[in-house]
Amino acid sequence: MEAFKDQLDRARRGEPEALSALYRQLLPGVFGYIAARVPDRATAEDLTSEVFVKMVEGISHLRASDEAGFGKRKHQGKTR
């Protein structure tokens, strides 16, 4: 989790490399979670994109402790 916290702190400071690293780190879990719950890949890709847009928009509110449930909570937020 320390690496995640460091990347998150750097992303909050506007470092594009850190944001890219967070994306690469979280993408498999977020996409996998969504893909298992929607009917097709295109929908999963669209929703995954929305999750990461929301992540960037709300990066200042994301906590390092959110790492494990990131994909699940963001996806649930899109369906409510």
Secondary structure as the mmCIF struct_conf table of DSSP 4:
data_model
#
loop_
_struct_conf.conf_type_id
_struct_conf.id
_struct_conf.beg_label_comp_id
_struct_conf.beg_label_asym_id
_struct_conf.beg_label_seq_id
_struct_conf.end_label_comp_id
_struct_conf.end_label_asym_id
_struct_conf.end_label_seq_id
HELX_RH_AL_P HELX_RH_AL_P1 GLU A 2 ARG A 12
TURN_TY1_P TURN_TY1_P1 ARG A 13 GLY A 14
HELX_RH_AL_P HELX_RH_AL_P2 PRO A 16 ALA A 35
TURN_TY1_P TURN_TY1_P2 ALA A 36 ARG A 37
BEND BEND1 VAL A 38 ASP A 40
HELX_RH_AL_P HELX_RH_AL_P3 ARG A 41 GLU A 57
TURN_TY1_P TURN_TY1_P3 GLY A 58 GLY A 58
HELX_RH_3T_P HELX_RH_3T_P1 ILE A 59 HIS A 61
HELX_RH_3T_P HELX_RH_3T_P2 ALA A 64 ASP A 66
TURN_TY1_P TURN_TY1_P4 GLU A 67 GLY A 69
HELX_RH_AL_P HELX_RH_AL_P4 PHE A 70 THR A 79
#
